[in-house]
Amino acid sequence: MDLSALASCLITPSCVITQTTSGLIIGLLLFLVAAGVSLIFGVLKVVNFAHGAFYMLGAYFAYTAYQLSGNYLIAVLAGGIGVALFGLVFERLLISRVYGSPVLMQLLVCYGAILILDDLVKIIWGADFLSFGMPSAFQQLPFVFAGGVVPVFYLFLIVVALAIAGLLGLLISKTRYGKIVRAAAVNPSMVSALGINTGVVYASVFVLGGFLAGLAGGLAAPVRSLTAGMGTSIIIESFIVTVIGGMGSVAGALVGSILIGLVRSFGTIGFPLFTEGLMFVLMAVVLVLKPSGLFGKGGA
C-alpha cells in the first residue's frame, strides 16, 4: 500500500490525466464485452461464461485480417463480424439447448466451449504470444495535456468505444427492435403471442453480443498480447461489471466498466499488490448498498 504516491498523483494534473486515460481505455473496452454479457443475460437469461472466448476470437480474427489486408479498420470489422457469425452458430447449436436450464448446466456448456476454443486457437494460430503491432496511422507523436501524455491510439479507442456505447443505447431505447428486445426480456410469451418469433429475437441478441465482443477484441489487439486463454480475465471482470451495474442494464454496464477501469488504473499506484482485490471490494460495497446493482431493478 502506497497512499502517499496515490495522493501525490491525485494532486498532479499530468498523473491524473495519464491514469484517467488508461482507466477509460480499460473500462470502455471492458464495457464492449460486459454489455454483451448483460444483454444476453437480461434477454435470454443465460450466463454466457464463454463470452471471454468471443473476445479472444475477435482479437485473432482481427490479427489475421490485418495480416492479409494491412488495414486496421477492416481488421476490426472482421473481428466483430466474424465473432457475430460464430455467435449465431454457437447459439443455435449449443445455447438454444440450455434455455431455461439450471445455471450449472449453462456454465458447464460454456466452460466446455472455452476449453475447445482455447485449444483450437493453439492449433490454428499457435501457442506462442502474438503481437498485432501498432497500425501505421497511429504511429504519431502523442498529445500532451497539462503534462499528461495521451497516445493518439488511446484517444481513438475512447472516441470509438463511446460512439458504440451511444449507438447501442439508441438501438435498445429508441428503435422498434429495441422495444421488442426489452419486451422479450420481460414477457417472451406475450411477444410470441403477438406473432414475433422469439427464437429469432434471442439469436439476434446473441449475435449482437458476439459482435460487441469481437469488436472489443479487434480494438484491443494493438495494445494486448494475443494468446489462447486471453479472454479468461476479461470475462471475470465482465461479470463483476454486470453485478455492479445491474443484471441486464447496458447503462449499468457502461458505468460499472468505467468505475472498474479507474479503480484498476489508480489502484496500481496506491495499491500495487491489491489491484485485483479492489474490484471485488467495489463490487461488495455496491452489493451491500444496493443488492440489485447501480441500475438494477428492485433491491435496496
N, C-alpha and C positions, 0 to 999 in steps of 0.2 A: 504494500500500500504506500502510495506516494502522493498524499493530499497536497503537499506544498507545490509539487510540479503541476498538479491539476489546477490549483488556484492561480499559479503563475500563468498558465495557458489561458485561463478564462479572462484574465485582465490584459492579455496581449492580443491585439487585433489580428496580427498575422497568424498566430496559432489558432485563434477561433475560426478564422476563415478557412484555413487549411483543414482542420479537423471537421468542421461542419460540412465542407465539400466532400471529404472522404465518407462521412456519415451518410450524406444524401446518396452517394453512389451505392453504398452498401444497402441502404434502405430501399431505394427505388428499384434496384434490380431484384431485391428480395420481394418487393411488392408484386412484381410481374408473376412470380411463382406463387406467392401466397394468395393472390387474387384468384388464380385458377383453382387452388385448393379450396378456398372459401366458396366460390361459385359452385363447384362440383358437390361439396358437402351440403350447401344451402338448398340446392335443387334436387340432386339425386340421392342425398342422404348417404353418400358413400365416402368413406375415409380413404382417399386415394394416396396411400403411402408411397406409391410408385411415381408420384409427380416429380420427385427429385431426379429420377432417372430420365424423365422427359426433358428436364433442363440439361442434363448431360448429353442426351442425344441431339438437342438443339445446338449445343456447342460443337459437337463433332460434325453434324451436317453442315454447319456454317464453315467449319475448318475445311472440309472437302470442297465445298462450293467456292471458297476463296482461293484454294489451290488451283482450281480449274479456270476460274474467271478473273481472278485478281481484283474483283470489285466487291468492296465491303458491303454495300447496300444489298447486292444480290445475295451475298453470303448470309446476311441477317434474315432476309426474306426466305431463303432456302431453309434456314434453321426453323423459322416459325411455321412455314407451310409443310415442311417435311414432318415435323412433330404433330401438326394438326392431322395430317393424313394417318400417321401412325396411331394417334389417339383414337381416330374413328374405328380403325381395325381393332384396337385394344378394347374399346368399349363394347363393340358388337360381339366379339368373340369371348371376352372374359368378364368384364364388369357387368354387362347386362344379365349375366347368370347369377350374380350375387345381390341384385337389387332386393332390398327387404331382408337380407340375411343378417345374422348377428355380426357385430363389428369384428369379432375374432376371425370369422370366415373371410371377410373383406381384407383384413390385414394379412392373412396367410396367402391369399391370392396375389396381393400386391407385392408382398415380400418375395414370393417365388418369382414374380416377374422381374424384380430388381436383380436377383441373382442371375437370371438368364440374360438380361440386358447387359449387365456388367461383363459377363463372360463373352457375349457377342462383340462388345466393344473391343475387348482384348484380342479377339480373333481377327476382327476386321482392321482395326487401327493399331493394334499392338499394345503391349502392357506398359511401354515407356511413356513418360510425360511428353506431351506435345506442346509446342509454342505456336500460337497463332501469329504473333508479331503485330506491331502497331501499323495500321494502314497508312500508306504514304500521305494521304490527305491530312492526317492529324499529326504528322511529324513536323510540328511547328513550335516556335517559342511559346511558352505558357503565358497566360495572363497573370498580372500581378495586381492584387487588390489589397491596399493597406499593408503591404509587405507579405501578404499571403500568396503563395504560388498555386495557381489552378491550371492544370493541363487543359489544352483545347479539347481533348477527347472526353474529359470529365464533364465539361460544360455540355458537350454534345449528348452524352448519356443522360444528364439531368433533364435537358430540354425534351429529348425523345421520350423518356420514361414518363415525364409529367404530361406530355401530349397524349400518350397512350392511356394514361390514367383518366384524363379528361374525356377522351373518346369512349372509353369503356363505361364511364359514369353516364354519359349521354345515351349510350346504347341501352343500358339497363333501365334508366329512368324515363327516357323520353320517346322511345320507339315502340311500335306495336310488338316487335319481337321481345323487347324488354318486359313489356306488360305480361306477355304470355309466359315468359320465364318466371317472373315473380308470382304469377298465379299458379303455375305448376309447382312451385316450391311450397305453396300454402295448401292448395287443394287440387292435386292432379286428377282426381276423379271428376271433378266439375269441368276441368279443362277438357278432358276426354269426352265428356257428355256434350260439350259444345262442338264436337266434330274435329278437334285438333288432335293430331297424332302425338301422344306424349312420348312415344319411343323416339320419334324424330327430334322432339324438343330436347330430350335427355342426351341424345347423341350430339346435337349441336352445341350443347353446353360443354360437353366433354371435349369436343373439338376446339371450342374457344379457349378452354383452359389449357389444352395442349399447345395451341398456337401461342398463347402468352408465355408459357414455359419455354418453348422453343425460341421465341424472340429474346427472352432473358438470357438463354444460353449463348445465342449468337452475339448479342450486345456485349456480354461479359467476356467472350473469348479472348479479345486482345489484352485483357488485364488479368486473366486467370490462366493457370496451367491446366491443360486438358489431361485428364486421367480417368480410368474406369473407377467408378465409385465417387466421383466428384459431386454427385447430387445428394449424398447422404447428409452432409452437414446442413445444406440449404433446406432440405425437407423438414429437418428438426426445427430449424428457425422459422420455417413457414407455419408449422403448427403452433409454435409459440405466438407468432403474429396473429394467427386466426383466433386463438384463445383471447389474446389481449384486445383485439379489435371487435370481437363478437362473431360467433359462427355464422357464416353466410353473408356477412357485411363487407362489401367492396370498399366502402369508405373507411370502415374499421381496419381493413387490411392495409390501406394506404397510411393511415395514422400510426397503426401499430408497427409497420415496417420502418417508417421514418424514426420512430422512437427507438426501435432496436438498433438501427444504423447509428444514430447519435450516441446511444449508450455504448455500443461497441467502439466507436471512434474515440470518444473522450475517455472511455474506460481503460483503453490501452495506456493512457498516460497516468491516471490516478490509481488504477487497479490492474497493473500489467499481468499479475498472476491469477486474477479472478474475473477476467473479461467475460468468459463464457457464463460464469455464475451470475453475473449481473443481469443477464437476460431472464434467467429464471426468477431472480429476486423481483424484477419488474413485473413479471407475469404473476407472481404470488401476491404482490401488492394490489394489482388490478383485480385479481380474483377475490381478495378479501374485501375490497371496497365495492366492487360491482361484479358479482359472480358471472353474469351473463356477458361480460366484456364491455368495452367502452361504448360500442354502438349496437350491442346485442339487445334483444327484446327481453323484457322481464328482468328478474334479478333484483338486487338491492339498489 
